[in-house]
């Protein structure tokens, strides 16, 4: 039985390696000798189950067992240095005594994972705590077989999906479906005027006046810099031939000499490899659709071996999210800011003909190279963007979901695929009134819109608001995405993954909750220039500290942290019984429901009650009650709202919920005039003469 399971695992691993273009792992070792097994048993006691002994007689350990685990053979079991290390690791995790006494028969080289064999013959998969338990060593191997078979099945599914996506008929059907969906939306393009005379008032203080090549941190290894960039979002996976075609077009337009590194994208990151020369295409046969659904190539040519002169092409197919939301494939080009922009324009035209483009934009973009820098470079990028309105942010990730049916916005080059062009302009070409905007139709039906001969930064501090870009952006308004929603999958090991989502660009964009304002900066410039949500919150905190005392503002100034911390300070500083500025502050806090603390809802309901604003308090209850299990005083205030509106039964339910969720300030309930109508209710009295009832598992988890 063990032998058959092991054989099947090896067969599946071999097929996975072949499909991923890798060499298969060596596999398990040869059988252990009887003397070696006897020595191991003498060293580690009698905890060897019959199945584990059978495994050792078949194979004396398995160093590269999937994934990252080494199944111990006799050499690991008799190692008086390594084996005690794993025993100490188990004790450090404060594992139960039953587990600390177990025989360790496997360990990971990537994390503290251990495989434990109990004296019952059971096998425990352990990482800080027991993750799974199997009735025997054979069942453990069978579970790993199931895992590698699932991995292979997922790989085959992604391969098939990509191959289907490469077919012209499938692509045509997707574009027709998109156009039908856009027509059903029946969005009418607004005709509002574009600002053409007075530039918006600049935010102060602004960064110093600079040219694009100087917008960087440091010189030898910039943490962030401005480059010429082009991003095309695709309606389908790029095919292998299209990826190679992109590379050749890229090299035709930017034929620089230098060292080239390349990497195929995959779910677990990419390991760059060096090419013999910058036109080397030896990577092409190695492209594979991986188990995460990623496909394509990233190449980077460094001219004169300096990071400042790097030329990058990134063409990638992207799988759907874990909950099956489609994400746009993309083609990204990054070249130095002082390169000839005409080359970028010609490349954009070539790629638009070659790829299944839905939309795109090109011009000056700020890129962050060192995300682990001591000072977050995205803070500087945010500062740059508040001055230079034509500056884009070079991060494709967040737009991948939206870009299948929306556009991010205008650039010096704005590219629209056939479906978007048809939706916005019908059979005609897009038309603009600002001088210098040109429109060129591609053979495939898309268009390239060019706003001027050269890209600009749009320095609003100098009155250089980019009017042409603003007109193009307003033209795109029916299709513009409304926010940045980034869904990524973080893989701990091939068998473990977590899906992470973010709704703001990083750095100052997230801290100021200003991503949405940045997206519409060309249409509503003053909204982005300020005050931002963070600046409004800081001003409110200053007002509360000045008028009511407390060191809340000083706490923030001493250690300004993320936006959630600011909302917490505002909640603590806002006294419901104080002036209207407290109500304003609390209303500001709950305007950010994903970050607002539950106490903000409780205090705001109380403030409304004090001011006889029952309609506002009632309207706030649905949102507040979502936080009530973790802030049970909300139930107290909710009971007051219900009692004030005459609904005593509902008020009683809220009192009961408060008690069930651990609320203990019953003295205030007994003294609360709003609850006077409940004081003679037997059910209400019973609540205060009995111990709190047991809470459900869900309530325990919520609190």
N, C-alpha and C positions, 0 to 999 in steps of 0.2 A: 504493500500500500504506500509506504513512504517513498519507495523507489519510483513508483509510477507518478506520484505527485511531483517529486523533484525533477523527473524527466520532462513533465509537462511545463513546469516553470522555466526550465532551460530552453525548451522549444519556443515558448512565448517571448522570452527575453531576446532570443536570437532574431525573431521576426521583428521585434521592436527596434533592435539595433540596426537591422538591415533597412527598415523604413526610415529611420532617422539618420542614416548615413554614418553610423558609428561602428566601431569594432565591438563585437560582443565581449562581455566580461569573461574572465578566465573560468568562472564557475566554481563549484565546490572542490575541495581537495580529495586526494585519494583516501582509501579506507585507513582507519587507525589500526595499529597493531594491537594485539591482545595485551601486550606488556604496557603499551602507552595508555590504554584504557584503565588497566589496573593501577598504574601510577597516578592517574588523574583521580580515580576513586579514593585512593589512599590519601591524596592531598585535600580533597574536598568533601569527604564523607560519603554517606549512603544515600544522598538525595537524587541519584541517577534513576530516572524512570526507565522502564523497558523500552519505550519508544525512543527516548533520547539515546540509549545505548545502541539501539538499532541504527540510529542516524550516524553515530560515531563509527560503527562498523562499516557503514556505507561510505561515509565521508568524514575525514578528520577536520571538520570545520568548513565554513563558507565565508571567505573574507568580504566579498562584494555582494552580499545578499541584498535583495531590494528592500528599502532603498536606504543606502548608507549604513546598514547594519552588518556587523560581523557576527555570524553564528560561531560560537566558540568550539574549537576542537581541543585536543588534549594539550597543545602547547599553551593556549590561553588559560586553560584551567590550572595548569601547574606553574604559571608565571607568578612568582612571589612578589613582584613589583606592581604589575598591571592589575591583577585580580583584586588585591586589597584596595587599590585606588577606586575601583567600581563599588566595592563594599562601602567605602567611606562616602562616596557620592550618594548611595542609597540612604545611608544614615543621615546625611545632611538634608535630605528631602523630608526627614521625619516620617519615613514610611512606617506602617504598622509592623509590629514585631514579627507577625506571620510572614511578611515580605522580606524583612531584613535577614531572616533565617533561611531564605530561599537560596537555591543554587543559581548563580548568574550564568546564563548560557548564551548571552548575546548582548552587544552594546553598539552604540552608534559612534561614529567619529565626527558627526556633525552637531550633535546635541546630546543632552544627558539621557537619551532613550536607553532602556535596558530591557532585556528579555529574561524573565525569572521563571525558574522551574520549582514548583512547590512539592512538598513531600507527598502530596496527593496525586502527583502526576500532572496537575493542571499547569498551564503556562500563562503568565501574566505579562501583558505589554504595558510597560511603565514609563511615564515621562512626568516627573514631579508628583504624579499620583497614578493610581491604576486606571489605565485607559480601556483595557479590554481583557477578558479572561477566556481561556479556551480549555476544553476538557482534557486535552493532551497535546503532545508535541506534533502529532500528525494533524490534529485540527488546526494548530497554529500554522503549519506549512500550507494546509488547504486554504486558510484565510489569505495568506500571501499570494497563493496561486490565483485566487479570486481577484485580488487587487491588481496583479499584473495583467490578467485577462481583461479587466475593466479598463485599464490604461490603454491596452491595445485596441479595444473596441472604440474608445474615445478618439484615439489617433486615426483609426479607419473612418470614423464618422466625419472628422474634420477634413481628412483628405478628400472624401467623396463630396463634401459640401463645396470645397474649393474648386474641384474639377468641374462640378456643375456650374459654379459661378463663372468659370472661364468660357462657357459656351455662348455664342452670340444670341441664340434663341432665348436662353435664360435671362441674359442681360436685357434684351429688348422687352421681355415680359415685365421685368422689374421696373424699367423706365416708364412703360405704359401704365403700370399700376401706380407709380408715384404721381404721374400727371393726373390720373383720375382722382387720386386723393387730394391733390392740390385744387383741382376744379371743384370738388365737393366742399372744400373749405370756403370757397367763394370769397376770398379775401380781396378787398378793393384797395388799390394802391392810393395812399393819401397824396394830396396835391399841395400840402403846405409848403410855404416858401423856405428857401434855404438862406441862412444868414450870409450876406455878401458884403456888407459894409463894415460894421463895427465888430472887431474881434472880441471874444468874451474876456472878461476881466481875469487876469492871471492870478493863480494862487500864490501867496507870499508866506514864507520865503520860497524861492525857486532855486533849482540847481544853477550853477554857474553856466554862462554861455559857452557852448562847446560845439565841435563838429562831430559827425557820427563816429569817426574812427577813435575819438578820444573818450567816448562814453563807455568807460570800462573801469574796473577796479584793479589796480595793480598793472604791471607791465609784462613781466616775464610769463606769469600764469594768471591771466585775468579771471576773476570770479564771475564777471558778467560783462558783456560787451554788446555793441550794436553791430549787426551784420546786415547784408542784403539777404533777404529770405523769400522763399516762395513755398506755399503749401497748397496742394491740390487734394481735395477730398473726393473719394471715388465711390461710385455706386456699387462696384463689384470688386472682388479680389483682382489684383493685377496678375496676369498669367506669366509663366516663366519667360516667354518670348517678349512680353511687354516690359518686364523688369530689365532684361538685357538691353532692350531698345532704349529705355530710360537712361541706363548707364552710358550707352554710346552717344546719345544726344547730349548728355551732361558733359562728356569728355570733348565732344566737338566744340561746344560753346566755351568750355573752360579747360583748355588743353595744357594745364600747368604741369611742370615737372616736380617731382618730389616723391616722398615715401607714401605708399598707400597701405592702409589697414582696412580690413573688412570683417564683418560679422553677420551671420544669419540670425534674424530675430527669433527668439523662442520664449516660452513661458517662464523659463528659469534664468533669464538674462542671456547675454551673448558674450562669448570670449573672442576678442579680436585676434585676427591673424594677419601677418604681414604678407604683402604681395611682392613679386619680384620687380614689377614696374607698374606705373599708374594706370596702364591700359590692360592690365592682366585681368582675364575673365575666368580664371581657374575656379572661382567661387561658384560659377553658374551651375555646374552639375551637382553641387552640394546643397542647393536650395531644397528644402523639404517643408511640407506643412507639418508642424509639430503637434504634440498632444494637446496643446492649448489653443490650436487653430491659427498660430502665427506663421506668416510666410513672407519671404522677401529678402532684401539685402540692405545693409548699411555700409557705405564705403566712405572713407575720408582720406583726402590727399593733403599732406602737409608740405607746402612749398617752403623751401629753405629751412625745413625742420623747426619752424616756429609755430606755436599755437595760433598766433595772430593771423597767419596766412593759411588757414585751413579751408578746404573745399569739401563739402559733405553732401552726399545724396543718400536719402533714406526712403526706400520704397517698401511698403508693408501692407499685407493683408491682415485684418483684425477680426477676431472671432466675436460673436455676440457676447453679451454679459451673461452671468450665471442664470439670470431670470429671462434669458432669450430676447433681450432688447438688442436690435442690430446696432453695430458700430461701423463707421465709415472707414474703409481702407484709405491710405493716403500716400502721397509722394511729397517729400520735403527736400528742399534745396537750400543750403546755407553757404554763402561765399563772403569774402571780406567786403566791408562797407565801401571801400574805395574802388571796387571792381567796376568795369563798364556796365552800367545798368542795361544798355542795349542788348548785351549778351543774355541777360536774364530774361528780357522781353522775348527774344527769339526762342530761348529755351522753353518759356511758358507756352508759346505758340506751338512748338513741336510736341510737347507733352500733352497739350490739349487735343491734338490730333491722334496721339498714340493711345491714350488711356481713357477709361470710362469715367470721365470727370463729371462731377455734379456741381462743384463750386471750387473757388480758390481765391487766394489773395497774395500779392507780393509787394515788396518794398522794404523799408527799414524795419527790422525787428530786433528787440532786445532778447538776448539769450543768456541764460544762467548756466555756467559750466561747473561750478563747485557748489552743490546744494548743501554740503556739510561745512561750509565756511563758518567761522566764528560769528561773523555778522551776516545775517541773512541777506544775500544779494538781491532777493526779490523785494526787499524794502527799497533799495536803490532804484530798481526797475519801476516800482510804483511811483517814486518821486519823478523819474524821468518822464513817465507817461502823463503826469499831471502838467507837464510843461510842453512836451512835444506830442501834439495831438495826432500826427500822422504815424507815430511810432506804434508798432504792433508788439505783442508779447509772443515770443517764439516757444509756445508750448502747445503741441497738437492734441495732447491726451484728452483734455476736457471737452473738446468739441466733437469727439468721435461719435457719440450717440446723436447729438443734435444735427450733425452735418449730413446725415442721410436724407433729411427732409427740410433742413433750414440752411441759411448761410450765416457765417460768422460776422461778416461785414466787408466794407470796401477797403481796398489798398491802392497803391499807385497802379498796380495791375489787379483787376478784378475779373475773375473767370467764372462764367456761368455755363453749366451743361445744358443740353437740349431741352430737358423737361423744365428747368427753371426759366430758361429764355422764353419758351412757349407760354408758360404760365404768366410771365410778366409782360411780354411784348407781343404775343401772338405770332403771326407770320412776319411782322416787321422787326427791324433792328431796334434795340433800345435807343432812345433819343434824349439828348441833354442840351441845355442852353449855355452852360458855362464854356467859354472858349478853352480850347486845348484838350477837351475830352474826345477821344477817338474810339470807335467801336469796329472790331474786325470779326467777321464770322468765320468759324472753322468749317472744314468740309463735313464734319460730323453733326453740325447744327448748333454747336456751342458758340460762345462769343468771348473775346478778350477785350475788356474795357480798360483803356489806358488814360490816366488822369495826368496829362502833361508829359513833356519830353523826359523828365528825370524825376525820381522820387524826391520828396521833401520830408523834413521833420515836422513842419507845421508848428513852429515855435510861437505859441500864443503870447508869450511874454514880450515878444517883439512885434506883435500884431500880425503874425503870419498864419492865421487860422486857415487850414486847407479847404478852401471853399469847394474846389472840384471834387475832393473826396467826399465832402458832406453831401453834395448833390447825388453822387453815385450811391452813397449809403442810404439816403432817403428813398431813392428809387428801389433799393433792396428791402425796404422796411417790411413789406408783407411776408417776406421769407426769413427775416432776421431771427436768430435764436435769442431767447430772452434771458438766458443765464448760462453759467458754466457748471455743468454736471459731469463730474469725472468718476467713472467706475473702473476700478482696477482690481486685479486679483494678485494677492501676495501669497506666494507658495513657500511654505516652510520646508517641505520635502515634496517629492512627486506625489505622495499620498495625502498631503494635507494642504488646504488652501483656504484663504479668507478673502471675501470680497469687501473692498473698501470703497466708500463713496465720499466725494467732497463737492460742495456747491459754491466754492469760491476759488479764484486763483490764489496762489500762495502769497506769503509776505504781506505787504501793505494792503493788497487787494482784499485779503481775508480779514486782516486786522481792522480795516475800515469798512468792511462789508460794502465794497465799492465796485465789485465785478460787474454788476448789472449797469451801474452808472458808466463804467468804462466802455461797455459794449455800445452804449447809445451816446457816447461823448460827441460824435460828429453831428448828431441831431439835436441833442440837448446839452451843450457844452458846460453850462454853468452848474448843472447837477453834479458833474464829475469834479469840477474845480472846488466845490465845497460849499458849505461844510459837509464832510462825510459823516456817516453814522458814528464813527469813533469820535470825531471832533465835536459832534453834537452831544454825545455822551459825556465827554470831558467837560464841556461847558456846563451841562446840567449838574455834574458832580461839584464843580466850583461853586455854582449858585447855592446848592444845598449846604456845602461846608461853610460858606460865608454867612448864610442866614440862620443856620441852626447849630453851628458849631460842629465839632468832631474833626477827626484827622483823615477823613475819607479821601479827600483830594491829595493830601500829603502821601498817603499810602500808595496811591496810584502813581504820583510823580516819582516817588522813591524807587518803585519797582513796577514800571508799566509792563503788563503782561498781555495776554490775549484778550480778545473782545469779551469773552465769557466772564473773565475776572472783573472787567469794568462793569458789566451788568450786575454782578454780585455786589460790588461796592455801591452802586446806585440804589439797589434794593435795600441795603442796610442803612444808607443815609436818608432814605425817603421815609419820613414819619407820617403815617396816614392822617393824624390829627392836625398836622401843621398846615402850612399855606398851600396854595394851588401849585407851586413848583414841585411839591412832592407827588401830586397826582400826575403832573406832566412827566416827571421822571419815571414813575411806575408804568404809565402808558407807553413811554418810550421803550422800557425794558421788555414788555410783553409783545412789542412789535417784532421781536426776534424769538419766536416760540421755540426754535430748536436749541437756543442757548439760555433762555430766561429761567431763573430758579423758581421753584414752586412758591417760595415765600413772596415773590413779586405779585402773583395772582391773589394770594391771601390778603396781602396788605392793600391791594387796589380795591378788592371787593369791600374791605372794611372802610376804606376811604370813601367809596361811593355811598355806603350805608350812612356814614356820618353826615354826608351832604344831601341825603334823601334822593340820590340818583338811582332809584330802584331799577329803572329801565336799563341803565348801563350795567348795573350789577347782575341783573338777570341775563343780559346778553353775553356777559363774560363767563357765566357758569360752565357752559360746555367745554371751553378750553381749559378753564381752571381745574375742573374735575379730573382731567387727564393726569394732572400732577398730584392730585389729592392723596393717592396711596403713599406717596413719599413725603408729602407735607400735609398731614391729616388735619391741621388747623383750618385748612380750606373747607373741610366738611362743617366745621363750626360756623364759619361765615356763610357758607351755603345754606345752612339751616336757618340762619337769621334772615337771609333773603327770602326763603320760602315762607317763613313765619310772617314776615312783614307783608307779603302778598296774600296772606290768608290760607296758604296751603300747608296746614299743620301736619297732615299725613306725610307729605314729602319732607317737611322739616324734621320729623321724627326719624325718617329713613336716613337723613344726613347725620343726625346725632348718633344713630346706631352704627353707621359706617365709620364715624370718627372713633368710636370706642373699639370697633373691630380692627382698626388700623393703628392702634397704639396711642391714640390721643389721650393725654392724662390730665389736662387742665379742666377738670369737670367743675371746679369751684367757679370758674368764670362763666360756665354755662348756666349754673344755678343762679348766678347773679345777673345774667344778661337779660336786660329788659326786653330785647327783641324776642326772646324765647319765653316770656312770661306766660303766653297762652298755652304752653306745653307743661307748665309746672304741676298742674292738677291731673295730667294724663297718666293713668296707671302704668302704661307702657314706658313712658318717660321716667317715672319714678323707679320702675323696676330696673332700668338701666343703671341707676346710681346706687342700687342696693345689692347688686350682684357683681361678681368678679367679671372682668372682660372675658368674653367667649373665645374659644379657640379659633385661630385664623387658618384659612386655607393655605395650601402650599403656594398658590399664586400670590396671596396677600403677603406671605412671609417673604417671597422673592421680591415683591414690589417694594417692601420697606427696607 
